[in-house]
Amino acid sequence: MEKQMANDARPWLLAECNYEYVKNADIRVAVIPLGATEPHNLHLPYGTDVYEATIIGERICAEAFQRGAAVSLLPTIPFGVQTNMRNLPLAMNVNPATLDLFLIDLVDSLVNSGIEKIVLLNSHGGNDFKPLLRTLAGRDQTVFLCDWFKMVQDVYDSIFDHPEDHAGEMETSLALAYFPHLVATQPDGSLMADEGATRDNRFHAVNQGWVQITRKWDRLTTNSGSGYPHAATAEKGEQVMALICNRLSQFLLELSESRLDDDFPFVESTS
């Protein structure tokens, strides 16, 4: 094949592709990574969700592409819903309705380019895109949603020792593995982090999950962390990344190869 891209460009990353390549490329699946800009306890950077979404997106798309998937990763969206962190400094909020409208515009752009299989790779727990999927239902595309931090729950306890909520053991392990230069530590090498303890709600029904409420993060936590980070290791981060890559690269390959027929995305009808 004739050379169409710069030497170091990766064809599964839209941001690195040129027009000469893109106008002739076979792209069947687009992945939109979504992060947030917000505090993560005292030790992790504000861009933690952005770094996670970017690194995971790059790795799953690289593996899928190298196995034959016609996939393209869009640049990471760095802002998310921060309505429950609005009292914390520089937690950059985009209201849910605003973010949904923005994503609808992106989806329309992809469909206009002939890409009708779209994956939202979400790295921020404050984003809730299930209502958006319902809004988009019935249009000329299928949008899939992956909250990557939820897809590992079935094996979470085999890797980690403490539950994850925000800036806890799993996120800190990923940071130690993939952007350790941004993890703040004490002179003795320990994390510059509190214990990640949270306050119980005064209502038993809320604590049990029978009734839901949007948690106000400045009252819930001491320094925005929710989850014990001090058992984190880079090795644990590499373990969970391998799991994520194995599962999601296979999904992207299957999605790329699946025909957009009348039964998509369901098993073909035998009637």
N, C-alpha and C positions, 0 to 999 in steps of 0.2 A: 504494500500500500504506500502511496506517495506520502511524503512527510507533510503534515498539515499543521503541526503544533510545535511550540518551542521545546527545546530539549528536555527541560525539567517539568513541563506541564503534565498534569495528571488528568486524563480524559474523563474521569468520573466526577471531577470538580468543575462545575460550571464557571466559577470565578477564574479559573486558570485556562479555560478554553478560549480560542479565538473564533471569529466569525467564519473563517475558512473551514474550520473543523465542524462547527455547530450546524452550519447550513446544510451539510451533507450527512450529519450524524444520525444514526438510528437510536433514538432515545424513546423508550417506552414507559419508563418509570421515573418520576421526579420525587426526591426526598427533600422536605423542608424542615431543617432543624430549628428548634425554638428554645431559647434560653431566657435569661432574666438578668437584671442588674440590681443586686440587693445584698445586704450584709449576710455573712455566713459565720456566725460566732466571731471570735477575735482572731482566728488563725487563717481563715480561708479568704480568698479575694472576692470582691463584689461580682466579678465575672465568672464565678465558679460554674453556674449553669450554662453559660455561653461556652466555656472551655469544654465542659463535658459533652454538650450537644455537638460541638464541632469535632472533637476527637472521635466520639462514637460514630458520628455520621461518616467521617472520612474513612474509618476502618471498616465499617460494614459495607460501604459502597465500593471500596477498593477490593475487598474480598469477593463481593458479588460480581463486580465488573470482570475481575480476572478469571472468574468461573463462567463468564459468558453473558451476564446480565446486561441489558441495555438500560443503564441507570445513570442518573445525573443528580449530584448533590448541590442544592442551592446554598448560598451564603446563609449563615446562622442569623436569625432574628434575635437581637440582643436585649429586647425589652419584653416584659410580660406583665401579668396582672399582679399588682402590689397593693390592692385596696386594704388588706389587713396589715400591711407594714407601713402605711402612709405616715405614721408618726416617727419612723426611723429615718435618719438622714440619708438622702440620696438613694432611697429605694425608689427606682424610677417606674412609676405606674403607668400602664395603659389599661383603660377600663375594658372589661370583657367585650362590650358591644363594639368598641373601637377596634380592638384586635381582631374580632370576627370579620368586620368589614374589610380590614386590611388583607386578611387571608383570603377572603372571597375574591378580591381584586387579583391576588397572586394566582389563585386557582384559575380564574378566567384567563389570565395571561398564558398559563400552561396549556389550557384547553385550546386556546387560539393558535398555539404552536403545535397542536396535534397530540399532546400528551394528556391522556385521560386516566392514567393510573398514578395516584398521588399519595404519598405517605407523609404524615405529620409526625416528626420525631421530637417528642416533647421532653424537655429536661427540667421543667419547672412545675412543682406541685401546685402552685397557685393558678395555673392555667387549666381550665376545664373546657375541652373542645367537643365533648359529646353533643351538646346542643347545636354546635356548628355543623357536625355531621348530619344531624337531623334537618337542619336548614338546607343543606346542600343535596339532600336525598332527592332522587328523581331527576336530577340534572344530568348533562352529558359527561359525567365523569364519576369515578368512584374514589372517595377519599378514605384512606385508612389512618387510624390513629394508634401510635405506640407511645405510651408513657414508659420509657425504658426502665425506670426505677420500680415499676410495678411488675414487669415481666420476669423478674428474677426472684419473686417471693417464694416460689415453690422450693428453691434450693438455697435461699438466703441463709438459713441457720447452719448450713454445712460450710459456709465461708466465714460468716461474721458472728460475733459474740453478743452484740447489743443491737436493739432495734434501731432502725433508721427513720428519721423524720426530716431533719434539716441540719446540714453541717455535722452529721454524726459519723459513725464509723465507716459506712460505705463511701460517702462523698469524700471524706478525708483520705481514705485509702486510694481512691481514684486520683485525687490530687497529688498524693505522695508518689504515685506511679507515673503520672503523665504531665504534671506541671509542679514538681516539687520546689522549684525556685520561687514559687508564689505562696508557699505555706510558711506562715510565721512561727518561729520557734523561740524558746527561751535559750539563754546561754548554755544550759546543760543539755540542750537538744530536745527537750520536751516541747509539746505543742503549747503555743500561746493561746490557750482556750480554756473556757470554764467547763463545767461538767455537762452542760447541755440539759440541765434539769428544767422541767416545766411545772407550772402550777395547775392543780386540778380545778375544774369548774365546781362551783358550789352546788350544782344540780346533778344528782345521781344519774338521771336519765341521759344527760349530756356526756358524763364520764363513761357510761356504758355504751354510747353510740346509738341509743334509741332515738335521741333527738340531736339534730345537728345545728351547729352555729359556726359562723365565720370567726376564727380566733384572732384577737387583736395581739399581734406579735410583741408589742412593747410591754404588754401586761403579762403575757404568757411566759416569756423568757427573761433571762437576765441580760444577755448580750446577743440575742437573736438566734442562738443555737438551740436546737431541740433534738437531742440525741447525743449519746456519749461518744466523743471522738478519740479518746486516748488509747483505745485498743487497735487503732488503724495501723496498717502496714502497706507498703508498696506491693508486696506479694499478694495481699488480698485484693488490691485494686486490679492487678494483672489477672487474677483468677476470675473476677466478675466480668472483666472486659472480654476475656476469652469466651465466656458463656454468652454474653450479649452478641458478640460477633458471630458465633456459631449459629445462634438462633435467627438473628435478623438477616445475615447474609443469605442464608438458605431461603428465608421468606422472600427477599428481594429477587432472588434468582427465579423462584417459582412464579412470582408476580410478573416478572418480565416475560416469562415464557407462556403465561396463560393467555388464551385467545379472548378477545373482547367480543364474545358472541352473545346471543340473547339470554343465556343462562348465567353469564358472569355476574358475580364471583362465585356462584354456586356450582355444585356438581351438575354435570349435564343431565338433563331429564332423559329418562328411558321410555317415556310414554310417546 
